[in-house]
Amino acid sequence: MEGKEKIGKILSESIPRELLLSFEHFYPAALEKAILIGKGSDSGHRASVVGHNRHFALNEALMHALDECGIKRNPLRGNAILVGSVGIASVARVHMNHGKWDNSRRSKAKLKLCEPNRDVAALVQLDWLDPPTSDVQAITVFLVTEGDGTESSPAGVYLAVPDDNMDLRNPVFVEHLSIFMARYQQSQDVADRASPVLKAGVKRNEQSDQS
Amino acid sequence: MTRSIENFEPERLEQALAARGFSAVELAARIGTASTTISRWRNKAQFPSGDMLEKLAAELRVSPEWLTRPLYQGPARPYFRGSIAQMKADRALLGARLHWLDEVAQQLEQYVDYPIVNVPSISASRLNEITDADIEQAAEACRSLWGLKDGPVADVLLLLENAGVIVAREETGTPRIEGLSSWNRTGRPLVLLCADKGNAYRSRFDAAHELGHLVLHRNIEAPADAAAHKLMESQAHRFAGAFLLPSRGFSAEVASPVTLQGLLFLKKRWGVSVGAMIMRLVALGMIGDSDYLRLIKLRSAKWGNKQEPNDSDREPETPRLLRRTVDLLEQEGVVTADALSSLFGLSPRDVESLLGLPFGFLSLPKADVLELVLKRRDASLDVQAVASLEGRTGTVLSFEKPRGRP
């Protein structure tokens, strides 16, 4: 199995599908709320107002989603990063503009949060001298909402696992939420039972043997 | 003058005429008699002579003896996938072939046991008793009974055959009707799918649609009026959508906003056409009228109405139960493949088609098998061949470079 597939499997085995469905349900309203607040602001600082409020609104959306699934989390407090812990996974969130993701390494707290991803990064970035450990003990994944803060271009959600340097430009795993959802339900192979059974008492036709 | 065949069965003649798409006038011309004679045979007012029976059988591609067999009580009136306004002759043709499928399967069942019938059915006896919620529930119950979770179905025909459904998929020359189904007199379901379009995605949906009829309409007779037929079709359609694209599993994978590109990705995974997925999204209330119109218009503008990208990247599913039955009977020495045509009284091509045997398996003459004998190579021949080249010289021809070209 490829490294990316291994990471996808670890994530889908750790994170309940319901958490992602809940977040998918809550985040559009959060973004809308931030945009709405921004509309009442002066155009000179509107983008900042929207961005600021988006942070709080999306944190609330993630908090609701985590609570709905009964997942342990830290308290919601100011600018602190909200992190849910489920299995070996830590789930946090971040917002990015369209295009190449950047600006992700500014937060010391996020860098710290990504430290356990060293093992998981090794599954993708193979090092011949230091082979990856077969047993990943911890993984940090970000729910990345991607949008430019306008109503005209709706935001998408991705699951992204950066390396231990929080390099979101080159994440070791990234997948759109709708594609990731497919990992929870693989195409089901159907057991083949479409076979007839000879009735008891049906005898061989001796003539056909002779032919 | 030959004696008339008094055990001639006019209903068999009717059936063969329908299956071949012949009119009485056409048949009369083919066998060199008057159409009134055919009418008298059909009404039992007269019986054909032995010679005429032979000619009839040859034109209808059945055995003369088949035309004298007592009529087999076929399945109930089938549910047709397609408009009720389709040509009457097309429906008669497919109805006759479904009847043959039933009869052939029953004859083979004398020797074998098929999988036990395990198809659920709801108790509604009137079409307007069935609500959308009933349909969703019925599809979910069917998936659950067959051990399916919320993911895509790998092989619809295999699921049907596992549940004891007799399935045939054949080219019928009636592309406007995609399939038909019915329950036979012993309580075994039958599905006949038309392979003329050769599209795996549509064929899977057709199979699920027929399953919808079997589950939802077992206690309801196939209607004769267009309005009831349309309602019945829409119910089977909704069932097919719910069976192939269960709300819990499918809706979670649909990205918002819904785009054709996103649906194309899901098409490959779920094995359902983009068109059918759009209809499912409407049924689930995931897109409104304006989104529906936008997607349908875009789909038509980009791809047309008849085809979609990636239509050919999946092979159509094929039935296997009857083919395996033939294999088993031949392997056990019960019936030989060559004897099947006379056993059923049908042409080899019909038997191949109904039983899912490869084309030519019965209908093409067997190739002669030549035994090859290994001969020791004569080494002196090699020496002669080399010797014959000795003393010859070759001529080298030079080619001039064409002018005006680099």
Interface residues (C-beta under 8 A of the other chain):
Chain A: R17 L20 L21 P28 P154 G156 H176 L177 S178 I179 M181 A182 Y184 Q185 Q186 S187 Q188 D189 V190 A191 D192 R193 A194 S195 P196 V197 L198 K199 V202 K203 R204 N205 E206 S208 D209 S211
Chain B: L108 Q110 Y111 V112 D113 Y114 P115 L148 K149 D150 G151 P152 V153 A154 D155 L158 L159 E161 N162 G249 A252 E253 V254 A255 S256 P257 G262 F265 R269 R320 L321 R324 T325 L328 L329 E332 G333 V334 V335 T336 A339
